[in-house]
């Protein structure tokens, strides 16, 4: 499957990596390696993934409280956002509505 990561998702990954590196040096790299693609895309078949308005939401429970928001169409997964689930749900909804 082809994977396309949109700019907002790349920016989200950079913010997450920076956040974890501020907590303890090197943890940001671990965060990035766990949430990185295509490993995350394979999660779509795992129990616990949610499909909402044709956007699949997968939470990475092993390292953080981040969710990967993406759509699959015609053998291509398009990753829209990678967001911290601890944020206010209204903030998350607004972030998902932004065009990137």
ROVO-217259 format. One record per residue: z negated, x negated, y of N, C-alpha, C in turn. Coordinates in nm, 2 decimals. Layout:
# residues N
+--------+--------+--------+--------+--------+--------+--------+--------+--------+
!   n_c3 !   n_c1 !   n_c2 !  ca_c3 !  ca_c1 !  ca_c2 !   c_c3 !   c_c1 !   c_c2 !
+--------+--------+--------+--------+--------+--------+--------+--------+--------+
!      Z !      X !      Y !      Z !      X !      Y !      Z !      X !      Y !
...
+--------+--------+--------+--------+--------+--------+--------+--------+--------+
# end
This chain:
# residues 100
+--------+--------+--------+--------+--------+--------+--------+--------+--------+
!   n_c3 !   n_c1 !   n_c2 !  ca_c3 !  ca_c1 !  ca_c2 !   c_c3 !   c_c1 !   c_c2 !
+--------+--------+--------+--------+--------+--------+--------+--------+--------+
!   0.00 !  -0.08 !  -0.12 !   0.00 !   0.00 !   0.00 !   0.00 !  -0.09 !   0.12 !
!   0.08 !  -0.05 !   0.22 !   0.09 !  -0.13 !   0.35 !  -0.03 !  -0.08 !   0.43 !
!  -0.09 !  -0.17 !   0.51 !  -0.20 !  -0.14 !   0.59 !  -0.17 !  -0.18 !   0.74 !
!  -0.19 !  -0.09 !   0.83 !  -0.17 !  -0.11 !   0.97 !  -0.30 !  -0.09 !   1.04 !
!  -0.35 !  -0.19 !   1.11 !  -0.48 !  -0.17 !   1.18 !  -0.45 !  -0.16 !   1.33 !
!  -0.48 !  -0.05 !   1.39 !  -0.46 !  -0.03 !   1.53 !  -0.55 !  -0.12 !   1.62 !
!  -0.51 !  -0.14 !   1.74 !  -0.59 !  -0.23 !   1.83 !  -0.74 !  -0.18 !   1.85 !
!  -0.76 !  -0.05 !   1.86 !  -0.90 !  -0.01 !   1.88 !  -0.99 !  -0.05 !   1.76 !
!  -0.93 !  -0.04 !   1.64 !  -1.01 !  -0.08 !   1.52 !  -1.03 !  -0.23 !   1.52 !
!  -0.94 !  -0.31 !   1.56 !  -0.96 !  -0.46 !   1.57 !  -1.07 !  -0.49 !   1.67 !
!  -1.07 !  -0.42 !   1.78 !  -1.17 !  -0.44 !   1.88 !  -1.31 !  -0.40 !   1.83 !
!  -1.31 !  -0.29 !   1.75 !  -1.44 !  -0.24 !   1.69 !  -1.49 !  -0.35 !   1.60 !
!  -1.40 !  -0.41 !   1.52 !  -1.44 !  -0.52 !   1.43 !  -1.50 !  -0.64 !   1.50 !
!  -1.44 !  -0.67 !   1.61 !  -1.48 !  -0.78 !   1.69 !  -1.62 !  -0.76 !   1.75 !
!  -1.64 !  -0.63 !   1.80 !  -1.77 !  -0.60 !   1.86 !  -1.88 !  -0.60 !   1.75 !
!  -1.85 !  -0.55 !   1.63 !  -1.94 !  -0.55 !   1.52 !  -1.98 !  -0.69 !   1.48 !
!  -1.88 !  -0.78 !   1.47 !  -1.90 !  -0.91 !   1.43 !  -1.99 !  -0.98 !   1.53 !
!  -1.96 !  -0.96 !   1.66 !  -2.04 !  -1.02 !   1.76 !  -2.19 !  -0.97 !   1.76 !
!  -2.20 !  -0.84 !   1.74 !  -2.34 !  -0.79 !   1.73 !  -2.42 !  -0.85 !   1.62 !
!  -2.36 !  -0.86 !   1.50 !  -2.43 !  -0.92 !   1.39 !  -2.46 !  -1.07 !   1.41 !
!  -2.36 !  -1.14 !   1.47 !  -2.39 !  -1.29 !   1.50 !  -2.50 !  -1.31 !   1.60 !
!  -2.52 !  -1.21 !   1.69 !  -2.63 !  -1.22 !   1.78 !  -2.77 !  -1.20 !   1.71 !
!  -2.76 !  -1.13 !   1.60 !  -2.89 !  -1.10 !   1.52 !  -2.92 !  -1.23 !   1.45 !
!  -2.82 !  -1.29 !   1.39 !  -2.84 !  -1.42 !   1.31 !  -2.70 !  -1.48 !   1.29 !
!  -2.69 !  -1.60 !   1.33 !  -2.56 !  -1.67 !   1.32 !  -2.51 !  -1.67 !   1.18 !
!  -2.38 !  -1.64 !   1.17 !  -2.31 !  -1.63 !   1.04 !  -2.31 !  -1.49 !   0.97 !
!  -2.40 !  -1.40 !   1.02 !  -2.40 !  -1.27 !   0.96 !  -2.27 !  -1.19 !   1.00 !
!  -2.22 !  -1.22 !   1.12 !  -2.10 !  -1.15 !   1.17 !  -1.98 !  -1.18 !   1.08 !
!  -1.97 !  -1.30 !   1.03 !  -1.86 !  -1.33 !   0.93 !  -1.88 !  -1.25 !   0.81 !
!  -2.00 !  -1.24 !   0.76 !  -2.03 !  -1.16 !   0.64 !  -1.99 !  -1.02 !   0.66 !
!  -2.04 !  -0.96 !   0.78 !  -2.00 !  -0.82 !   0.81 !  -1.85 !  -0.81 !   0.81 !
!  -1.78 !  -0.90 !   0.87 !  -1.63 !  -0.89 !   0.88 !  -1.57 !  -0.89 !   0.74 !
!  -1.62 !  -0.98 !   0.65 !  -1.56 !  -0.99 !   0.52 !  -1.59 !  -0.87 !   0.43 !
!  -1.70 !  -0.80 !   0.45 !  -1.73 !  -0.68 !   0.38 !  -1.65 !  -0.56 !   0.43 !
!  -1.63 !  -0.55 !   0.56 !  -1.56 !  -0.43 !   0.61 !  -1.41 !  -0.46 !   0.62 !
!  -1.37 !  -0.58 !   0.59 !  -1.23 !  -0.62 !   0.61 !  -1.14 !  -0.54 !   0.52 !
!  -1.01 !  -0.55 !   0.55 !  -0.91 !  -0.47 !   0.47 !  -0.83 !  -0.57 !   0.39 !
!  -0.77 !  -0.53 !   0.28 !  -0.76 !  -0.40 !   0.22 !  -0.87 !  -0.35 !   0.14 !
!  -0.98 !  -0.43 !   0.12 !  -1.09 !  -0.38 !   0.04 !  -1.14 !  -0.25 !   0.08 !
!  -1.15 !  -0.22 !   0.21 !  -1.21 !  -0.09 !   0.26 !  -1.11 !   0.02 !   0.22 !
!  -0.98 !   0.00 !   0.22 !  -0.89 !   0.11 !   0.19 !  -0.91 !   0.15 !   0.05 !
!  -0.94 !   0.07 !  -0.04 !  -0.96 !   0.10 !  -0.18 !  -1.08 !   0.20 !  -0.19 !
!  -1.17 !   0.20 !  -0.09 !  -1.28 !   0.29 !  -0.10 !  -1.25 !   0.44 !  -0.10 !
!  -1.12 !   0.47 !  -0.06 !  -1.09 !   0.61 !  -0.04 !  -1.11 !   0.69 !  -0.17 !
!  -1.10 !   0.62 !  -0.28 !  -1.12 !   0.69 !  -0.41 !  -1.27 !   0.69 !  -0.46 !
!  -1.35 !   0.63 !  -0.38 !  -1.49 !   0.62 !  -0.42 !  -1.57 !   0.74 !  -0.38 !
!  -1.67 !   0.78 !  -0.46 !  -1.76 !   0.89 !  -0.42 !  -1.82 !   0.86 !  -0.29 !
!  -1.83 !   0.96 !  -0.20 !  -1.89 !   0.94 !  -0.07 !  -1.79 !   0.93 !   0.04 !
!  -1.66 !   0.91 !   0.01 !  -1.57 !   0.91 !   0.11 !  -1.54 !   1.06 !   0.15 !
!  -1.51 !   1.08 !   0.28 !  -1.50 !   1.21 !   0.33 !  -1.36 !   1.22 !   0.40 !
!  -1.30 !   1.33 !   0.38 !  -1.17 !   1.36 !   0.45 !  -1.20 !   1.47 !   0.55 !
!  -1.17 !   1.44 !   0.68 !  -1.20 !   1.54 !   0.78 !  -1.07 !   1.54 !   0.87 !
!  -1.01 !   1.66 !   0.89 !  -0.89 !   1.67 !   0.97 !  -0.79 !   1.56 !   0.93 !
!  -0.77 !   1.53 !   0.80 !  -0.68 !   1.44 !   0.74 !  -0.71 !   1.29 !   0.77 !
!  -0.83 !   1.27 !   0.83 !  -0.88 !   1.13 !   0.85 !  -0.98 !   1.10 !   0.75 !
!  -0.96 !   0.99 !   0.67 !  -1.06 !   0.95 !   0.57 !  -1.17 !   0.87 !   0.64 !
!  -1.29 !   0.90 !   0.60 !  -1.40 !   0.83 !   0.66 !  -1.48 !   0.76 !   0.54 !
!  -1.49 !   0.63 !   0.55 !  -1.56 !   0.56 !   0.44 !  -1.67 !   0.48 !   0.51 !
!  -1.79 !   0.50 !   0.46 !  -1.91 !   0.42 !   0.51 !  -1.93 !   0.30 !   0.42 !
!  -1.95 !   0.19 !   0.49 !  -1.99 !   0.06 !   0.42 !  -2.14 !   0.06 !   0.41 !
!  -2.19 !   0.09 !   0.30 !  -2.34 !   0.09 !   0.28 !  -2.39 !  -0.04 !   0.24 !
!  -2.31 !  -0.14 !   0.20 !  -2.36 !  -0.26 !   0.15 !  -2.41 !  -0.36 !   0.26 !
!  -2.35 !  -0.35 !   0.38 !  -2.38 !  -0.45 !   0.48 !  -2.43 !  -0.38 !   0.61 !
!  -2.38 !  -0.27 !   0.64 !  -2.40 !  -0.21 !   0.77 !  -2.39 !  -0.06 !   0.77 !
!  -2.40 !   0.00 !   0.88 !  -2.38 !   0.14 !   0.89 !  -2.25 !   0.17 !   0.97 !
!  -2.15 !   0.11 !   0.93 !  -2.02 !   0.13 !   0.99 !  -1.93 !   0.21 !   0.90 !
!  -1.85 !   0.29 !   0.97 !  -1.75 !   0.38 !   0.90 !  -1.61 !   0.34 !   0.94 !
!  -1.52 !   0.34 !   0.84 !  -1.38 !   0.31 !   0.86 !  -1.30 !   0.45 !   0.87 !
!  -1.23 !   0.47 !   0.98 !  -1.16 !   0.59 !   1.00 !  -1.01 !   0.56 !   0.99 !
!  -0.94 !   0.62 !   0.89 !  -0.80 !   0.59 !   0.87 !  -0.73 !   0.71 !   0.81 !
!  -0.60 !   0.71 !   0.82 !  -0.51 !   0.81 !   0.76 !  -0.41 !   0.74 !   0.67 !
!  -0.37 !   0.80 !   0.56 !  -0.27 !   0.75 !   0.47 !  -0.15 !   0.84 !   0.47 !
!  -0.04 !   0.79 !   0.50 !   0.09 !   0.86 !   0.50 !   0.20 !   0.77 !   0.45 !
!   0.28 !   0.82 !   0.36 !   0.40 !   0.75 !   0.31 !   0.37 !   0.61 !   0.28 !
!   0.27 !   0.59 !   0.19 !   0.23 !   0.46 !   0.14 !   0.19 !   0.36 !   0.25 !
!   0.14 !   0.41 !   0.36 !   0.08 !   0.32 !   0.46 !  -0.05 !   0.38 !   0.51 !
!  -0.15 !   0.29 !   0.51 !  -0.28 !   0.33 !   0.56 !  -0.29 !   0.28 !   0.70 !
!  -0.32 !   0.37 !   0.80 !  -0.33 !   0.34 !   0.94 !  -0.48 !   0.35 !   0.98 !
!  -0.54 !   0.23 !   1.01 !  -0.68 !   0.23 !   1.04 !  -0.70 !   0.25 !   1.19 !
!  -0.77 !   0.36 !   1.23 !  -0.78 !   0.40 !   1.37 !  -0.90 !   0.34 !   1.43 !
!  -1.02 !   0.34 !   1.36 !  -1.14 !   0.29 !   1.42 !  -1.23 !   0.24 !   1.31 !
!  -1.32 !   0.16 !   1.35 !  -1.43 !   0.11 !   1.26 !  -1.56 !   0.12 !   1.35 !
!  -1.64 !   0.23 !   1.33 !  -1.74 !   0.26 !   1.42 !  -1.88 !   0.26 !   1.36 !
!  -1.98 !   0.23 !   1.44 !  -2.12 !   0.22 !   1.40 !  -2.17 !   0.36 !   1.39 !
!  -2.21 !   0.40 !   1.27 !  -2.26 !   0.54 !   1.25 !  -2.39 !   0.57 !   1.32 !
!  -2.46 !   0.47 !   1.37 !  -2.58 !   0.49 !   1.44 !  -2.56 !   0.54 !   1.58 !
!  -2.44 !   0.54 !   1.63 !  -2.41 !   0.59 !   1.76 !  -2.42 !   0.74 !   1.77 !
!  -2.44 !   0.80 !   1.89 !  -2.45 !   0.94 !   1.91 !  -2.32 !   1.00 !   1.86 !
!  -2.33 !   1.11 !   1.78 !  -2.21 !   1.17 !   1.72 !  -2.11 !   1.22 !   1.83 !
!  -2.15 !   1.25 !   1.95 !  -2.06 !   1.29 !   2.06 !  -1.98 !   1.17 !   2.10 !
!  -2.05 !   1.05 !   2.11 !  -1.98 !   0.93 !   2.14 !  -1.87 !   0.90 !   2.04 !
!  -1.90 !   0.91 !   1.91 !  -1.81 !   0.89 !   1.80 !  -1.69 !   0.98 !   1.81 !
!  -1.71 !   1.11 !   1.84 !  -1.60 !   1.20 !   1.86 !  -1.51 !   1.16 !   1.97 !
!  -1.57 !   1.12 !   2.08 !  -1.49 !   1.08 !   2.20 !  -1.41 !   0.95 !   2.16 !
!  -1.47 !   0.86 !   2.09 !  -1.40 !   0.74 !   2.05 !  -1.28 !   0.77 !   1.96 !
!  -1.30 !   0.86 !   1.87 !  -1.19 !   0.90 !   1.78 !  -1.08 !   0.97 !   1.85 !
!  -1.11 !   1.03 !   1.96 !  -1.00 !   1.11 !   2.04 !  -0.92 !   1.02 !   2.13 !
!  -0.98 !   0.90 !   2.16 !  -0.91 !   0.80 !   2.25 !  -0.78 !   0.76 !   2.19 !
!  -0.68 !   0.74 !   2.27 !  -0.55 !   0.68 !   2.22 !  -0.56 !   0.53 !   2.23 !
!  -0.51 !   0.46 !   2.14 !  -0.51 !   0.32 !   2.14 !  -0.38 !   0.25 !   2.12 !
+--------+--------+--------+--------+--------+--------+--------+--------+--------+
# end
